[in-house]
Amino acid sequence: MYEYSDDFTENENGYIFTDDGSFDEIFTTNAFEMNVGEYRMFESDYGVHIMKKFELTEDDLSHELYVP
């Protein structure tokens, strides 16, 4: 979906969401409520978002993912 995104900060590999307050609450809430493999569509002040939750692996941590 990266190729269709209007998010100029989006990293091609995705985001790692944390509960440290660095993301808007609606993103964090959705990310932590979802099950691995689940898709979710939601709306925020920034627009409409489609999110998919992947299982985080050790290999994922070796790539540069966007963590604000």
Accessible surface in RSA format (square Angstrom, percent):
REM  Atomic radii and reference values for relative SASA: ProtOr
REM  Chains: A
REM  Algorithm: Lee & Richards
REM  Probe-radius: 1.40
REM  Slices: 20
REM RES _ NUM      All-atoms   Total-Side   Main-Chain    Non-polar    All polar
REM                ABS   REL    ABS   REL    ABS   REL    ABS   REL    ABS   REL
RES MET A   1   130.41  67.5  87.98  58.2  42.43 101.0  75.86  64.5  54.55  72.3
RES TYR A   2    97.92  45.7  88.97  50.6   8.95  23.3  47.40  35.6  50.52  62.3
RES GLU A   3   139.71  80.2 102.00  77.2  37.71  89.8  39.01  75.4 100.70  82.2
RES TYR A   4   174.84  81.6 145.93  83.0  28.92  75.2 114.21  85.8  60.63  74.7
RES SER A   5    47.95  40.5  15.54  20.7  32.41  74.7  17.96  38.2  29.99  42.0
RES ASP A   6   147.13 103.1 114.08 113.6  33.05  78.1  43.91 103.3 103.22 102.9
RES ASP A   7    61.05  42.8  44.65  44.4  16.40  38.8  27.14  63.9  33.91  33.8
RES PHE A   8   192.44  96.3 154.51  95.7  37.93  98.7 165.95 100.6  26.49  75.8
RES THR A   9    57.05  40.6  42.32  42.9  14.73  35.1  40.04  53.8  17.00  25.7
RES GLU A  10    40.11  23.0  30.45  23.0   9.66  23.0   2.42   4.7  37.69  30.8
RES ASN A  11    39.92  27.5  31.79  30.7   8.13  19.6  12.04  29.0  27.88  26.9
RES GLU A  12   129.59  74.4 105.27  79.6  24.32  57.9  27.22  52.7 102.37  83.6
RES ASN A  13    91.09  62.8  60.97  58.9  30.12  72.5  13.79  33.2  77.30  74.7
RES GLY A  14    22.76  28.1   0.00   N/A  22.76  28.1  22.55  61.9   0.21   0.5
RES TYR A  15    60.21  28.1  34.44  19.6  25.77  67.1  32.04  24.1  28.17  34.7
RES ILE A  16    36.95  21.0  33.71  25.1   3.23   7.8  36.95  26.6   0.00   0.0
RES PHE A  17    44.71  22.4  27.63  17.1  17.09  44.5  27.63  16.7  17.09  48.9
RES THR A  18    40.06  28.5  36.42  36.9   3.64   8.7  39.86  53.5   0.20   0.3
RES ASP A  19   120.13  84.2  93.76  93.3  26.37  62.4  22.07  51.9  98.06  97.8
RES ASP A  20   101.81  71.3  62.28  62.0  39.53  93.5  44.56 104.9  57.25  57.1
RES GLY A  21    67.28  83.0   0.00   N/A  67.28  83.0  36.38  99.8  30.90  69.2
RES SER A  22    46.58  39.4  14.59  19.5  31.99  73.7  25.11  53.5  21.47  30.1
RES PHE A  23    30.39  15.2  18.79  11.6  11.60  30.2  22.86  13.9   7.53  21.6
RES ASP A  24    59.79  41.9  40.17  40.0  19.62  46.4  16.05  37.8  43.74  43.6
RES GLU A  25   138.45  79.5 129.93  98.3   8.52  20.3  50.09  96.9  88.37  72.1
RES ILE A  26    58.91  33.5  53.87  40.1   5.04  12.1  57.57  41.5   1.33   3.6
RES PHE A  27    33.96  17.0  33.96  21.0   0.00   0.0  33.96  20.6   0.00   0.0
RES THR A  28    22.96  16.3  22.96  23.3   0.00   0.0  20.92  28.1   2.04   3.1
RES THR A  29    57.77  41.1  50.79  51.5   6.98  16.6  45.33  60.9  12.44  18.8
RES ASN A  30    15.14  10.4  15.14  14.6   0.00   0.0   0.27   0.7  14.86  14.4
RES ALA A  31    10.35   9.5   8.76  13.5   1.59   3.6   9.67  13.6   0.68   1.8
RES PHE A  32   110.56  55.3  86.55  53.6  24.01  62.5  86.86  52.7  23.70  67.8
RES GLU A  33   109.37  62.8  82.29  62.3  27.08  64.5  38.34  74.2  71.03  58.0
RES MET A  34     6.53   3.4   0.04   0.0   6.49  15.4   0.00   0.0   6.53   8.6
RES ASN A  35   109.28  75.4 105.36 101.8   3.92   9.4  25.26  60.8  84.02  81.2
RES VAL A  36    88.95  58.5  63.56  57.5  25.39  61.2  63.56  55.2  25.39  68.9
RES GLY A  37    40.14  49.5   0.00   N/A  40.14  49.5  25.08  68.8  15.07  33.7
RES GLU A  38    53.98  31.0  44.56  33.7   9.42  22.4  31.62  61.2  22.36  18.3
RES TYR A  39   126.54  59.1 107.00  60.9  19.54  50.9  75.33  56.6  51.22  63.1
RES ARG A  40    60.00  25.2  53.75  27.4   6.25  14.9  25.86  35.3  34.14  20.7
RES MET A  41   136.76  70.8 108.82  72.0  27.94  66.5  88.91  75.6  47.85  63.4
RES PHE A  42    21.26  10.6  12.05   7.5   9.21  24.0  21.26  12.9   0.00   0.0
RES GLU A  43   122.54  70.4 107.84  81.6  14.70  35.0  28.15  54.5  94.39  77.1
RES SER A  44    19.21  16.2   1.44   1.9  17.77  40.9  11.36  24.2   7.86  11.0
RES ASP A  45   148.21 103.8 106.41 105.9  41.80  98.8  31.47  74.1 116.74 116.4
RES TYR A  46   157.35  73.5 120.32  68.5  37.03  96.3  88.34  66.4  69.01  85.1
RES GLY A  47    29.84  36.8   0.00   N/A  29.84  36.8  28.84  79.1   1.00   2.2
RES VAL A  48    97.41  64.1  66.99  60.6  30.41  73.3  66.99  58.2  30.41  82.5
RES HIS A  49    38.46  21.0  34.11  23.7   4.35  11.1  23.25  24.0  15.21  17.7
RES ILE A  50    96.72  55.0  69.16  51.5  27.56  66.4  69.16  49.8  27.56  74.8
RES MET A  51    23.43  12.1  19.13  12.7   4.30  10.2  21.74  18.5   1.68   2.2
RES LYS A  52    72.47  35.4  53.15  32.6  19.31  46.0  15.13  13.6  57.34  61.1
RES LYS A  53    59.71  29.1  55.32  33.9   4.39  10.5  40.71  36.6  19.00  20.2
RES PHE A  54   143.25  71.7 125.71  77.9  17.54  45.6 127.16  77.1  16.09  46.0
RES GLU A  55   119.51  68.6 106.96  80.9  12.55  29.9  30.81  59.6  88.70  72.4
RES LEU A  56    93.63  52.1  67.84  48.5  25.79  64.8  68.92  48.4  24.71  66.5
RES THR A  57    67.05  47.7  59.78  60.6   7.27  17.3  63.06  84.7   3.99   6.0
RES GLU A  58   146.67  84.2 135.39 102.4  11.28  26.9  65.73 127.1  80.93  66.1
RES ASP A  59    93.51  65.5  85.84  85.4   7.67  18.1  33.13  78.0  60.38  60.2
RES ASP A  60    42.96  30.1  42.08  41.9   0.88   2.1   4.73  11.1  38.23  38.1
RES LEU A  61   102.09  56.9  74.01  52.9  28.08  70.6  76.10  53.4  25.99  69.9
RES SER A  62    89.35  75.5  47.10  62.9  42.26  97.3  51.25 109.1  38.11  53.4
RES HIS A  63    91.63  50.1  77.60  53.9  14.03  35.9  48.58  50.1  43.05  50.1
RES GLU A  64   151.66  87.1 141.71 107.2   9.95  23.7  59.74 115.5  91.92  75.0
RES LEU A  65    32.85  18.3  14.08  10.1  18.78  47.2  14.43  10.1  18.43  49.6
RES TYR A  66    77.17  36.0  72.55  41.3   4.62  12.0  50.35  37.8  26.82  33.1
RES VAL A  67    74.30  48.9  49.48  44.8  24.81  59.8  49.48  43.0  24.81  67.3
RES PRO A  68    68.73  50.1  19.42  17.7  49.31 179.2  50.85  42.0  17.88 111.1
END  Absolute sums over single chains surface
CHAIN  1 A     5440.5       4119.1       1321.4       2872.4       2568.1
END  Absolute sums over all chains
TOTAL          5440.5       4119.1       1321.4       2872.4       2568.1
